Amino acid sequence: MAVALTAGDVLGDAPVIPVIVLDDPELAAPLARALLAGGIRMLEVTLRTPRALDCIAAIARDVPEAIVGAGTLRCAADASAARRAGARFGVSPGFTPAIGRACQELALPLVPGVATSSEILAATEAGFRALKFFPAMQAGGMALLKAWQGPFGDIVFCPTGGIHAGNAADFLALDNVACVGGSWLVPADALAARDWPRITALAREACALRG
């Protein structure tokens, strides 16, 4: 029986959550094992490809040590499909009360996306306090996160969008940043070449971003 998670657990597990775009279920389990070998077990597979749900199902079935989640949830139907595929958490690019309720009814921990103070208020009113700041760099970056520390001191964020190995540590140094999200852990060329040692090395480097 899988242990129940909270969104806070998801954000607090490692300094980086990989944002994974994957469309080949045969690559899903080897990729998950490569990331696990580097110390990353929270894996966000985005619903951006036709076979993303199959990839989530493959990881859930074949690599139970990993904790696979579904990203790019845009509606209640996405949340339901992700849950059926075996996702153990969800990440959305924005927030609506409908998707919040759907995830709560499914017992699917949700990290909803926000980019403004009003969106934070809507998400927290619905009970969410571990949030994705997206698109982070385009919406205000570190300056906005610092400004939010005053009125939203009880909220933790996962900035995503424009985060990379060169700026991740600066974001992680902020008190209200629990982790960052980024695609650099799974480069498209490494995935295509099945270069699992390279992906493991990138995961190790990510884990070392916060000592």
Secondary structure, DSSP 8 states (H G I E B T S, - for coil): ------HHHHHHS-SEEEEE----HHHHHHHHHHHHHTT--EEEEES-STTHHHHHHHHHHH-TTSEEEEE---SHHHHHHHHHHT-S-EE-SS--HHHHHHHHHTT--EE-EE-SHHHHHHHHHTT--EEEETTHHHHTHHHHHHHHTTTTTT-EEEEBSS--TTTHHHHHTSTTB--EEESTTS-HHHHHHT-HHHHHHHHHHHHTT--
